[in-house]
Amino acid sequence: MSETAPARAVVHAAPVTLAERATTTPPFAPAQVLPWVLFAALLLLVGMYFVSAEQGATSLLSGTAIHEWTHDGRHLLGFPCH
C-alpha cells in the first residue's frame, strides 16, 4: 500500500473591487486620536479666550492689538467689549 497525500482543494478568494475597498475603514485606536482631540480643544479654548476676554475683562498682554484683531469677531459672537 502506498501512502498518498489527499488532494487539497485550492480556494481562491474573490477579488476585492475598488468600490468595496473604498467603503472599508481602516481600524484605529482611540489612543492615536486622543492627543489630536486634546490639541484641538486647547486651540479652541485659547482662541475663545482671546476673542471673549483678552483686553476686556482680563488682560494677559499689554496694548490694544489683540482687542482690535478680534473686535469684529467679538461682536459677531455676542461678547460685549465697550
Secondary structure, 3 states (H helix, E strand, C coil): CCCCCCCCCCCCCCCCCHHHHHHCCCCCCHHHHHHHHHHHHHHHHHHHHHHHCECCCECCCCCCHHHHHHHHHHHHCCCCCC
